[in-house]
Amino acid sequence: MRAFATFAVAWFLSMVIAQIVAQQLAIYFGTRDELILVMFIIGAFAVVSLSVLTMAFIGGIGVRPIDIGGGIAAMLAVLLVCGITLYGMARNGWNLPTRYDMQIIVEIICPSLLVVFVQWWFLRRYRLRNAEQEPLP
């Protein structure tokens, strides 16, 4: 039950922090019209990231699998942005992204990496704390 609560808190706090950062970046860049889509993308990515970290958490003992899962989730964040960029370039006749497009990309990548970091930190801390409480044989 504590593990479920840890996963729920990790997801919730990562979403709150990421949405706050996305909102501030949208205000700073003046991209408020796309904020709804950016929030949806970040929310979907938070679920994918937590799924990857959950599989790493279940699949191994110690913090090394969680570290590897965090690395995989971070690479997925970069692939997400690359995919969105390629999709936008394909729709615009393979022209380079404009400054406005790059601002939206920054608005997606920063919160996505923050989601990975917060979730990784919570699950890693939970695993380390449980390792300290286990009795020695």
Secondary structure as GFF3:
##gff-version 3
##sequence-region A 1 137
A	DSSP	alpha_helix	2	29	.	.	.	ID=ss1
A	DSSP	three_ten_helix	32	34	.	.	.	ID=ss2
A	DSSP	alpha_helix	35	59	.	.	.	ID=ss3
A	DSSP	alpha_helix	64	91	.	.	.	ID=ss4
A	DSSP	alpha_helix	99	133	.	.	.	ID=ss5
###
